Amino acid sequence: MDVAHAIEERLAALDPDSLELTDESGEHIGHAGASAGGGHYRVTIVSLRFAGKPRIERHRMVYGALGPLMTHEIHALAIHALAPDEL
């Protein structure tokens, strides 16, 4: 299973209305994190679970869902987490 698919599977735990994942690893070739094997990703996730929560808590929820992927497979992750009414 590739990392992008693993990320999408784990983020499904947040019941997203929509999820857009972009692998930006190719833009970071030669970067220290890339040479260690970790990828660079950008995610936009919309979920009712984010409603009423501050940004830092939303990010913690995403990191929690990703769990061990954050230790090696993911070097950098840009998160845009929204509640449905924020679109």
C-alpha positions as CSV (number, residue, x, y, z in Angstrom):
1,M,0.0,0.0,0.0
2,D,1.3,3.4,-0.9
3,V,1.6,6.2,1.7
4,A,-1.1,8.4,0.1
5,H,-3.6,5.5,0.3
6,A,-2.6,4.8,3.9
7,I,-3.2,8.5,4.8
8,E,-6.6,8.5,3.1
9,E,-7.6,5.3,5.0
10,R,-6.6,6.7,8.3
11,L,-8.3,10.0,7.8
12,A,-11.5,8.2,7.0
13,A,-11.8,7.8,10.8
14,L,-12.7,11.5,10.9
15,D,-15.8,10.9,8.7
16,P,-14.8,13.5,6.1
17,D,-17.4,15.0,3.8
18,S,-14.5,15.6,1.5
19,L,-10.8,14.9,1.4
20,E,-8.2,16.2,-1.0
21,L,-4.6,14.9,-0.6
22,T,-1.7,16.2,-2.6
23,D,1.7,14.5,-2.6
24,E,4.2,17.3,-2.9
25,S,7.3,15.1,-2.2
26,G,8.6,15.6,-5.7
27,E,9.0,19.3,-5.0
28,H,11.3,18.6,-2.0
29,I,13.8,16.2,-3.6
30,G,17.2,16.8,-1.8
31,H,15.5,18.1,1.3
32,A,16.7,16.3,4.5
33,G,13.3,14.9,5.3
34,A,12.9,13.6,1.8
35,S,16.3,11.8,1.8
36,A,15.3,10.1,5.1
37,G,12.2,8.7,3.3
38,G,9.4,10.9,4.6
39,G,7.1,12.5,2.1
40,H,5.6,16.0,2.0
41,Y,1.8,16.2,1.8
42,R,-1.0,18.7,1.7
43,V,-4.4,17.8,2.9
44,T,-7.8,19.6,2.8
45,I,-10.3,17.8,4.9
46,V,-13.9,18.8,5.6
47,S,-15.7,17.1,8.5
48,L,-18.5,17.8,10.8
49,R,-16.2,16.6,13.6
50,F,-14.3,19.9,13.3
51,A,-17.3,22.1,14.0
52,G,-16.7,24.4,16.9
53,K,-13.1,23.3,17.4
54,P,-10.1,25.6,17.1
55,R,-7.5,25.0,14.5
56,I,-5.0,23.5,16.8
57,E,-7.5,20.9,18.0
58,R,-8.4,20.1,14.4
59,H,-4.7,19.5,13.6
60,R,-4.3,17.3,16.7
61,M,-7.3,15.3,15.4
62,V,-5.6,14.8,12.0
63,Y,-2.3,13.9,13.6
64,G,-4.0,11.5,16.0
65,A,-5.8,9.8,13.0
66,L,-2.5,9.4,11.1
67,G,-0.7,8.0,14.2
68,P,2.5,6.2,13.3
69,L,2.6,7.5,9.7
70,M,3.8,10.8,11.2
71,T,7.0,9.1,12.5
72,H,8.6,8.1,9.2
73,E,6.3,8.1,6.2
74,I,5.2,11.7,6.6
75,H,7.9,14.3,7.0
76,A,5.8,17.4,6.4
77,L,2.0,17.8,6.4
78,A,0.1,21.0,5.5
79,I,-3.4,20.8,7.0
80,H,-6.5,22.7,6.0
81,A,-9.2,21.3,8.2
82,L,-12.7,22.8,7.9
83,A,-16.2,22.2,9.2
84,P,-18.9,21.9,6.4
85,D,-20.4,25.3,7.2
86,E,-17.0,27.0,6.6
87,L,-16.9,26.2,2.9
